[in-house]
Amino acid sequence: MSQEQTLERPAVAAADTAPAERRITFAPAGVTLDCAPGQTVLETALGAGFFPKHSCRRGECHACCAPVRSGSVSYPEGFEPEGVPEGHCLTCMARPEGDVVIEAPEVSAVPGRRVVQAGARVLSADRVSHDVTVVRLQVPPNAGFDFKAGQYCDVLLRDGSRRSYSMANAPDGSGNLEWHVRALPKGRFSTHVYQALKPRDLLRVEGPFGGFLLSDSNKPVILLASGTGYAPIASLMKTHGQALRERGATLYWGGRKLEDLYACAEAEAWQAGADSLHFVPVLSEPDADWSGCHGFVHEAVARDFADMSRLEVYACGNPLMVDAARTTFTRDHALPEDAFFSDAFITSRTAPES
């Protein structure tokens, strides 16, 4: 059943009955865009080169939740938003029912990078641990695929499904991309990566997506990762080295065993670059001879930083970890809500399909 809402809480409709023409305005920038029938608020923005905050694009991570200042939206049949505050919508799933105004301070008045589809040639596929392969690809430089550190793109599979992977390298205009692909039981793409992917293979990619970007603040930074959530963190580290040195940054990377931290040498080399950079590996199931930090990675951060009121946190990885970190840091350690940035690898982005 659909859930009817007031103007302050956008309507949820069982079917798309939106008019043929509708316009979306993003405040306070005043950007107004025409929305095609069946298109979501987020799709409209990305297609025009604007980047509201978002992550999963499947209505699960809530990174795209935004206030609706006027107008109403509907959601696809069978989708019921959970935990959405009154007067807000999930822009990745919401379709305007007429003219709407969305509050999105992160949207600039001038469009940036556009989302594009392009062919990507596999340069290498190197297994770096028992369940992680580093895949390097190249998109033709003239394809217009240009990303920012912290963003991700989708690989488009032949059956129409897609998988999302964050870029782990620094953008340099060369068209090179680096993904960290974790093996998943019966995972359509990860199984192909481990069994058949080889240099010179051609993949179809679409992107860039995501608003997991380093702010212009001068606050010290905590970089928080679990598993392959290290990938976008690595891109931030490689791209914004000088800014992070000036601000001060600590990387906490969690895994079960030391071998799960497949790029320890890279993280240690980053730490060696300045006294203001620190790397803390955290193991939840360490071997008996492990003398380093142990437990859940977000709890290690909480032990080290009682007061986070003057910090920024960038978290990526398991959604349970990201949610626990957000709750703990903001509730118990004075971290401002707007100082927590996340890009959770939610289940639907990484789980295998039968």
C-alpha positions as CSV (number, residue, x, y, z in Angstrom):
1,M,0.0,0.0,0.0
2,S,1.2,3.5,-0.7
3,Q,1.8,5.9,2.1
4,E,0.1,9.3,1.7
5,Q,1.9,12.3,3.2
6,T,1.3,16.0,3.7
7,L,3.1,18.6,1.7
8,E,5.8,18.6,4.4
9,R,6.3,14.9,3.9
10,P,6.4,14.1,0.2
11,A,3.7,11.7,-1.0
12,V,4.6,8.1,-1.7
13,A,2.6,6.8,-4.7
14,A,2.2,3.2,-5.9
15,A,2.6,4.3,-9.5
16,D,4.2,7.1,-11.4
17,T,1.4,9.6,-12.2
18,A,3.6,12.6,-12.6
19,P,2.7,15.2,-15.2
20,A,4.6,15.3,-18.5
21,E,6.6,18.4,-17.5
22,R,8.0,19.1,-14.1
23,R,10.9,21.2,-12.8
24,I,13.3,20.7,-10.0
25,T,14.9,23.6,-8.2
26,F,17.8,23.1,-5.9
27,A,18.1,25.7,-3.1
28,P,19.9,27.9,-2.2
29,A,21.8,27.9,-5.5
30,G,18.6,28.4,-7.5
31,V,19.5,25.8,-10.1
32,T,16.3,24.7,-12.0
33,L,16.2,21.6,-14.2
34,D,13.6,20.0,-16.3
35,C,12.8,16.4,-15.2
36,A,11.9,13.8,-17.8
37,P,9.0,11.4,-17.0
38,G,10.1,8.5,-14.8
39,Q,13.4,10.2,-13.9
40,T,14.4,10.7,-10.3
41,V,15.6,13.9,-8.7
42,L,19.1,12.6,-8.4
43,E,19.2,11.3,-12.0
44,T,18.1,14.7,-13.3
45,A,20.8,16.5,-11.3
46,L,23.6,14.1,-12.3
47,G,22.6,14.2,-15.9
48,A,23.0,17.9,-15.9
49,G,26.4,17.9,-14.2
50,F,25.2,18.8,-10.7
51,F,26.1,16.7,-7.6
52,P,23.7,16.5,-4.7
53,K,25.0,14.4,-1.9
54,H,24.4,10.7,-2.6
55,S,26.0,7.3,-2.4
56,C,24.1,4.0,-3.1
57,R,21.4,5.3,-5.5
58,R,19.2,2.5,-4.3
59,G,17.4,4.1,-1.4
60,E,19.3,2.2,1.3
61,C,22.1,4.3,2.6
62,H,20.1,7.6,3.1
63,A,23.1,9.7,2.1
64,C,20.8,11.5,-0.4
65,C,18.1,12.4,2.1
66,A,17.2,16.1,1.6
67,P,14.5,18.5,2.7
68,V,11.6,19.1,0.3
69,R,10.8,22.8,0.6
70,S,7.8,22.8,-1.7
71,G,6.0,20.3,-4.0
72,S,5.7,16.6,-3.6
73,V,7.3,13.4,-4.9
74,S,6.4,9.7,-5.4
75,Y,8.4,6.6,-5.2
76,P,8.5,3.5,-7.4
77,E,5.9,0.8,-6.8
78,G,6.9,-1.4,-3.9
79,F,9.4,1.0,-2.5
80,E,8.7,2.4,1.0
81,P,11.2,4.8,2.4
82,E,12.1,3.9,6.0
83,G,13.5,6.3,8.6
84,V,13.1,9.4,6.4
85,P,12.3,12.5,8.5
86,E,9.2,14.5,7.9
87,G,9.5,16.9,5.0
88,H,12.4,15.0,3.4
89,C,12.9,12.6,0.5
90,L,15.4,10.2,-0.8
91,T,16.5,12.0,-4.0
92,C,17.9,8.8,-5.6
93,M,14.4,7.2,-5.6
94,A,12.0,10.2,-5.5
95,R,10.2,11.3,-8.7
96,P,8.7,14.8,-8.8
97,E,4.9,14.9,-9.1
98,G,5.1,18.5,-10.2
99,D,7.4,21.4,-9.6
100,V,9.5,20.8,-6.5
101,V,12.1,22.7,-4.5
102,I,14.8,20.6,-2.9
103,E,17.2,22.0,-0.3
104,A,20.8,21.0,-1.3
105,P,23.4,23.4,-0.1
106,E,26.1,21.3,-1.7
107,V,24.8,21.9,-5.2
108,S,26.7,24.8,-6.8
109,A,25.2,27.3,-9.2
110,V,27.6,26.1,-12.0
111,P,27.5,22.5,-13.3
112,G,30.6,20.3,-12.9
113,R,31.5,16.9,-14.2
114,R,28.8,15.1,-16.2
115,V,27.9,11.4,-15.9
116,V,29.1,9.5,-19.0
117,Q,29.1,6.0,-20.3
118,A,32.4,4.8,-21.8
119,G,34.4,1.7,-22.7
120,A,37.2,0.8,-20.3
121,R,40.1,-1.4,-21.3
122,V,41.5,-3.6,-18.5
123,L,45.2,-2.9,-18.0
124,S,45.8,-5.4,-15.1
125,A,44.0,-7.5,-12.5
126,D,46.3,-8.4,-9.6
127,R,45.2,-10.5,-6.6
128,V,46.6,-8.7,-3.6
129,S,45.0,-10.8,-0.8
130,H,43.0,-14.0,-0.5
131,D,39.8,-12.1,-1.4
132,V,40.8,-8.8,-3.0
133,T,41.9,-8.1,-6.6
134,V,43.1,-4.7,-7.7
135,V,41.8,-4.0,-11.2
136,R,43.3,-1.2,-13.2
137,L,41.5,0.1,-16.3
138,Q,41.8,2.9,-18.8
139,V,39.0,5.0,-20.3
140,P,39.9,6.8,-23.5
141,P,40.9,10.4,-22.5
142,N,38.5,11.8,-25.0
143,A,35.5,10.0,-23.5
144,G,34.9,12.9,-21.0
145,F,35.1,10.6,-18.0
146,D,36.5,12.8,-15.3
147,F,36.2,12.0,-11.6
148,K,37.0,13.6,-8.2
149,A,38.8,11.8,-5.4
150,G,36.3,9.8,-3.4
151,Q,33.8,9.2,-6.2
152,Y,32.8,5.8,-7.7
153,C,31.5,4.5,-11.0
154,D,29.4,1.5,-12.1
155,V,30.4,-1.4,-14.3
156,L,27.5,-2.3,-16.6
157,L,26.9,-6.0,-16.9
158,R,25.4,-7.7,-20.0
159,D,22.2,-8.6,-18.2
160,G,21.5,-5.0,-17.4
161,S,22.6,-5.1,-13.8
162,R,25.5,-3.0,-12.5
163,R,28.1,-3.0,-9.7
164,S,29.7,0.0,-8.1
165,Y,33.3,0.5,-7.3
166,S,35.1,3.5,-5.9
167,M,38.2,4.8,-7.6
168,A,41.3,4.2,-5.5
169,N,43.7,6.3,-7.6
170,A,44.1,10.0,-7.9
171,P,42.4,11.6,-10.9
172,D,45.0,12.9,-13.3
173,G,43.2,13.3,-16.6
174,S,44.7,10.1,-18.1
175,G,41.6,8.1,-18.0
176,N,43.1,5.6,-15.6
177,L,40.9,3.9,-13.0
178,E,41.8,1.6,-10.1
179,W,39.2,-0.6,-8.3
180,H,39.6,-2.8,-5.3
181,V,37.2,-5.8,-6.0
182,R,36.4,-8.1,-3.1
183,A,35.5,-11.7,-4.0
184,L,31.9,-12.5,-3.1
185,P,30.3,-16.0,-3.2
186,K,28.3,-16.2,-6.5
187,G,29.0,-12.6,-7.1
188,R,28.4,-12.0,-10.8
189,F,31.1,-9.5,-11.5
190,S,33.6,-10.4,-8.7
191,T,33.5,-14.1,-9.8
192,H,34.3,-13.0,-13.4
193,V,37.2,-10.9,-12.0
194,Y,38.7,-13.9,-10.2
195,Q,38.1,-16.5,-12.8
196,A,38.3,-14.8,-16.2
197,L,39.2,-11.1,-16.3
198,K,42.5,-10.4,-18.0
199,P,44.4,-7.5,-19.6
200,R,42.8,-6.0,-22.7
201,D,39.3,-7.1,-21.8
202,L,36.7,-4.4,-22.4
203,L,34.2,-3.3,-19.8
204,R,31.4,-0.7,-20.0
205,V,31.4,1.8,-17.2
206,E,29.3,4.7,-16.2
207,G,30.1,7.6,-13.8
208,P,31.3,9.3,-11.9
209,F,28.9,9.2,-9.0
210,G,29.1,10.2,-5.3
211,G,29.7,13.2,-3.1
212,F,32.3,11.6,-0.8
213,L,34.7,14.6,-1.3
214,L,37.2,16.3,1.0
215,S,35.8,19.6,2.3
216,D,37.5,23.0,2.1
217,S,37.7,23.1,5.9
218,N,41.0,23.4,7.9
219,K,39.8,21.0,10.6
220,P,41.9,17.9,11.4
221,V,40.7,14.8,9.7
222,I,39.9,11.2,10.7
223,L,39.9,8.8,7.8
224,L,37.9,5.6,8.7
225,A,37.8,2.5,6.6
226,S,36.9,-1.2,6.8
227,G,37.7,-3.7,4.1
228,T,37.7,-2.4,0.6
229,G,36.2,0.8,1.9
230,Y,39.9,1.8,1.9
231,A,39.7,2.5,-1.8
232,P,38.0,5.9,-1.8
233,I,40.0,6.8,1.3
234,A,43.2,6.0,-0.7
235,S,42.1,8.3,-3.5
236,L,41.6,11.1,-1.0
237,M,45.0,10.4,0.5
238,K,46.8,10.4,-2.9
239,T,45.0,13.5,-4.2
240,H,44.9,15.7,-1.2
241,G,48.2,14.9,0.4
242,Q,49.3,18.5,1.0
243,A,45.9,19.5,2.5
244,L,45.9,16.5,4.8
245,R,49.4,17.2,6.0
246,E,48.5,20.8,6.7
247,R,45.3,19.8,8.5
248,G,46.6,16.7,10.2
249,A,45.0,13.3,9.5
250,T,44.8,9.9,11.0
251,L,43.8,6.8,9.1
252,Y,42.0,4.0,10.9
253,W,41.7,0.8,8.8
254,G,39.9,-2.2,10.2
255,G,39.9,-5.8,9.2
256,R,39.6,-9.2,10.8
257,K,43.2,-10.3,10.2
258,L,46.3,-8.4,9.2
259,E,46.2,-9.9,5.7
260,D,42.8,-8.2,5.2
261,L,44.6,-4.9,5.2
262,Y,45.9,-5.5,1.8
263,A,47.6,-2.2,1.2
264,C,49.4,-1.8,4.6
265,A,52.6,-0.8,2.9
266,E,50.9,2.0,1.0
267,A,49.3,3.3,4.2
268,E,52.6,3.1,6.0
269,A,54.3,5.0,3.3
270,W,51.6,7.7,3.4
271,Q,52.2,8.0,7.2
272,A,55.9,8.4,6.6
273,G,55.3,11.5,4.5
274,A,54.8,13.8,7.5
275,D,54.6,13.9,11.3
276,S,51.0,15.1,11.0
277,L,49.9,11.9,9.3
278,H,49.1,8.7,11.2
279,F,48.0,5.2,10.3
280,V,46.3,2.9,12.9
281,P,45.6,-0.6,11.7
282,V,42.8,-2.2,13.8
283,L,42.1,-6.0,13.8
284,S,38.9,-7.5,15.2
285,E,40.2,-11.1,15.2
286,P,44.0,-10.7,15.6
287,D,46.5,-13.5,15.9
288,A,48.0,-14.1,19.3
289,D,51.2,-12.2,18.5
290,W,49.4,-9.0,17.4
291,S,50.4,-6.2,19.7
292,G,48.5,-3.4,17.8
293,C,45.0,-2.0,18.2
294,H,42.2,-4.5,18.3
295,G,38.4,-4.5,18.3
296,F,35.9,-2.7,16.1
297,V,37.6,0.1,14.1
298,H,35.1,2.8,15.1
299,E,35.6,2.0,18.7
300,A,39.3,2.4,18.4
301,V,38.7,6.0,17.1
302,A,36.3,6.6,20.0
303,R,38.9,5.5,22.5
304,D,41.5,7.8,21.0
305,F,39.3,10.9,20.5
306,A,37.1,11.8,23.4
307,D,36.2,15.2,22.0
308,M,35.6,15.4,18.2
309,S,34.0,18.8,18.2
310,R,36.8,20.2,16.0
311,L,37.3,17.3,13.7
312,E,35.9,15.9,10.4
313,V,35.4,12.2,9.9
314,Y,35.4,10.5,6.5
315,A,34.1,6.9,6.8
316,C,33.7,4.2,4.2
317,G,33.1,0.5,4.3
318,N,30.6,-1.9,6.0
319,P,27.3,0.0,6.5
320,L,27.0,-1.3,10.0
321,M,30.4,0.2,10.9
322,V,29.5,3.5,9.2
323,D,26.2,3.8,11.0
324,A,27.7,2.8,14.3
325,A,30.5,5.4,13.9
326,R,28.1,8.1,13.0
327,T,25.9,7.4,16.0
328,T,28.7,7.0,18.5
329,F,30.7,10.0,17.3
330,T,27.8,12.5,17.1
331,R,26.0,11.3,20.3
332,D,28.9,10.6,22.6
333,H,31.9,12.6,21.3
334,A,30.5,15.9,20.2
335,L,31.1,15.5,16.5
336,P,28.9,17.9,14.6
337,E,26.4,16.1,12.3
338,D,27.7,18.0,9.2
339,A,31.3,16.9,10.0
340,F,30.6,13.2,9.3
341,F,31.0,12.2,5.7
342,S,30.3,8.7,4.5
343,D,30.2,6.4,1.5
344,A,28.9,3.1,2.9
345,F,29.3,0.0,0.7
346,I,25.7,-1.1,1.3
347,T,24.5,-4.6,0.7
348,S,22.8,-4.0,-2.6
349,R,26.0,-2.6,-4.1
350,T,28.2,-5.5,-3.1
351,A,26.1,-8.5,-2.4
352,P,25.9,-11.4,-4.9
353,E,22.8,-12.0,-6.9
354,S,21.4,-15.5,-7.4
